[in-house]
Amino acid sequence: MTLRVDLFCEDSAHEACGRALVAIAAGQESAEILLRVASAQCGIPRLKHELRAYQEVIKRSAGCPDVLVVLIDANRVGAAARRREIGECIQPGVFPTVVIGTPDPCIERWLLADPVSFGSTFGVEPDTSQARDRNDWKARLTDALIAVDEIVTQGGAEFAEEIFGSMDLYRAARAVPTIGSFVDELRGTLRRLASGS
């Protein structure tokens, strides 16, 4: 059975990361999926607006996904508060299964969650010491890639498949718990749905 997974993201960086992580989780669970991107643009307010509109479309059609995956940065509000905020936008009964990922503070932190594997893949370990804000994480990602002469056109997110594909997710989850929570929940959901339970 092929599972339909719809991806709702804050922006194109989240889309690239979401695509990579969903593919990895599906592969680990031997789940066949059809991944569709429902929205991936213009930040948090636009995501919430489009998510509400998308629910109305789903309610009027028979095209509900098996899993709705939402990726949105925690930013300054924190991962738990952001999950609640997005959960409040989702009407009970419209989507049978929802997995919400909240990179804390931002998606670039997830991309840098395993500096050892990053270093093995690209030849340089990025700085993962305490950062002041999300702009620091973004700069660290691009600086590490530029240092090894990679051409960065999308803030480093264009390397999401390579970064996550080589990542030790256990080590990453110890450093950045929100990535571990997201991957574990996603894998568990796909496992349950693929087995028909």
C-alpha positions as MATLAB code, in Angstrom:
seq = 'MTLRVDLFCEDSAHEACGRALVAIAAGQESAEILLRVASAQCGIPRLKHELRAYQEVIKRSAGCPDVLVVLIDANRVGAAARRREIGECIQPGVFPTVVIGTPDPCIERWLLADPVSFGSTFGVEPDTSQARDRNDWKARLTDALIAVDEIVTQGGAEFAEEIFGSMDLYRAARAVPTIGSFVDELRGTLRRLASGS';
ca = [
       0.000    0.000    0.000;
       1.313    3.437   -0.944;
       0.849    6.107    1.715;
       0.123    9.657    0.659;
       2.163   12.162    2.666;
       1.394   15.861    2.275;
       4.107   18.280    3.360;
       3.315   21.755    4.681;
       6.393   23.897    5.255;
       7.376   27.357    6.326;
       9.591   27.888    3.263;
      11.749   26.175    0.641;
      14.508   25.301    3.160;
      11.962   23.405    5.245;
      10.660   21.733    2.094;
      14.134   20.453    1.168;
      14.686   19.155    4.697;
      11.187   17.704    4.928;
      11.562   15.842    1.635;
      14.882   14.358    2.760;
      13.700   13.339    6.230;
      10.403   11.848    5.014;
      12.298    9.798    2.415;
      14.758    8.569    5.050;
      11.988    7.656    7.505;
      10.013    5.856    4.779;
      13.128    3.932    3.751;
      13.859    2.916    7.337;
      10.303    1.641    7.729;
      10.090    0.089    4.226;
       7.009    2.222    3.598;
       6.001    3.159    0.080;
       5.003    6.805   -0.044;
       3.713    9.387   -2.452;
       5.019   12.731   -1.207;
       3.263   15.933   -2.199;
       4.216   19.443   -1.175;
       1.049   21.308   -0.320;
       2.751   24.578    0.685;
       6.297   25.805    1.171;
       6.523   29.567    1.043;
       6.439   32.910    2.773;
       6.892   32.122    6.460;
       4.737   31.289    9.458;
       1.677   33.569    8.969;
       1.280   32.394    5.364;
       1.702   28.746    6.403;
      -1.085   29.053    8.972;
      -3.387   30.816    6.500;
      -2.760   28.238    3.762;
      -3.141   25.348    6.206;
      -6.625   26.582    7.152;
      -7.537   27.015    3.476;
      -6.165   23.568    2.622;
      -8.351   21.996    5.309;
     -11.409   23.492    3.642;
     -10.361   21.955    0.320;
      -9.818   18.567    1.981;
     -13.217   18.727    3.722;
     -14.927   19.230    0.349;
     -13.089   16.436   -1.446;
     -12.188   12.807   -0.893;
      -8.469   13.468   -1.261;
      -7.247   13.388    2.329;
      -3.597   12.391    2.806;
      -2.688    9.479    5.051;
      -0.238   11.754    6.864;
       0.058   15.528    7.027;
       3.611   16.610    7.896;
       4.134   20.204    9.026;
       7.609   21.737    9.448;
       7.867   25.128   11.102;
      10.640   26.801   13.106;
      10.244   27.178   16.858;
      12.046   30.537   16.720;
      11.783   32.390   20.008;
       8.490   30.847   21.140;
       9.932   27.357   21.675;
       9.134   23.978   20.170;
       6.227   23.023   22.466;
       4.476   26.371   22.055;
       4.891   26.257   18.273;
       3.478   22.708   18.133;
       0.427   23.859   20.124;
       0.023   26.892   17.869;
      -0.024   24.737   14.726;
      -2.148   22.074   16.406;
      -4.777   24.746   17.093;
      -4.943   25.510   13.347;
      -5.802   21.913   12.505;
      -9.441   20.899   12.768;
     -10.003   17.558   14.486;
     -11.305   14.997   12.028;
      -9.997   16.623    8.848;
      -6.585   14.964    8.879;
      -6.429   11.466   10.358;
      -2.716   11.719   11.192;
      -0.512   14.781   11.671;
       3.215   14.942   12.438;
       4.547   18.383   13.368;
       8.270   19.138   13.314;
       9.509   22.247   15.103;
      13.230   22.824   14.532;
      14.520   24.745   17.539;
      15.381   27.493   16.958;
      15.511   26.997   13.172;
      15.870   24.428   10.390;
      19.563   25.235    9.965;
      20.144   23.884   13.485;
      18.805   20.525   12.293;
      21.175   20.598    9.321;
      24.061   21.130   11.759;
      22.855   18.610   14.362;
      25.619   16.082   13.625;
      28.863   17.975   12.931;
      30.902   14.739   12.822;
      28.909   13.296    9.905;
      28.803   16.727    8.278;
      32.603   16.815    8.499;
      32.921   13.326    7.007;
      30.704   14.336    4.092;
      32.043   17.819    3.363;
      35.532   17.797    4.875;
      34.905   20.417    7.556;
      33.070   20.290   10.873;
      30.814   23.306   11.365;
      30.804   25.359   14.540;
      27.947   24.109   16.731;
      28.789   25.973   19.935;
      26.030   28.048   21.515;
      24.619   30.544   19.013;
      22.968   33.889   19.717;
      20.074   33.470   17.284;
      18.881   31.784   14.116;
      20.938   34.123   11.944;
      24.060   32.654   13.593;
      22.940   29.106   12.695;
      22.266   30.144    9.109;
      25.665   31.816    8.852;
      27.446   28.786   10.320;
      25.830   26.475    7.764;
      26.735   28.635    4.785;
      30.215   29.427    6.154;
      31.008   25.715    6.531;
      29.870   24.951    2.987;
      31.635   27.939    1.450;
      34.833   26.995    3.317;
      35.015   23.813    1.230;
      34.179   25.629   -2.024;
      30.575   24.481   -2.274;
      28.339   26.838   -4.220;
      25.551   27.908   -1.887;
      22.460   29.271   -3.610;
      19.664   28.450   -1.142;
      21.274   29.089    2.221;
      22.642   25.547    2.420;
      19.263   23.797    2.325;
      20.048   22.565   -1.177;
      22.432   20.099    0.536;
      19.700   18.682    2.819;
      19.597   15.289    1.118;
      23.361   14.832    1.448;
      23.490   16.145    5.009;
      20.607   14.076    6.362;
      21.581   11.071    4.259;
      24.949   10.852    6.008;
      23.711   11.956    9.435;
      23.800    9.678   12.462;
      20.264   10.460   13.610;
      20.867    9.043   17.081;
      23.831   11.370   17.619;
      21.883   14.266   16.070;
      18.922   13.645   18.398;
      21.187   13.760   21.445;
      22.462   17.166   20.359;
      19.139   18.523   19.059;
      16.164   16.735   20.663;
      13.559   18.231   18.310;
      15.010   16.393   15.310;
      14.899   13.129   17.251;
      11.294   13.692   18.308;
      10.239   14.476   14.757;
      12.003   11.517   13.136;
      10.796    9.097   15.826;
       7.189   10.267   15.504;
       7.353   10.146   11.709;
       8.875    6.661   11.656;
       6.345    5.370   14.172;
       3.480    6.834   12.151;
       4.702    5.353    8.867;
       5.342    1.981   10.532;
       1.833    1.909   11.976;
       0.150    2.936    8.736;
       2.251    0.645    6.534;
       1.353   -2.348    8.724;
      -2.340   -1.422    8.547;
      -2.741   -1.065   12.300;
];
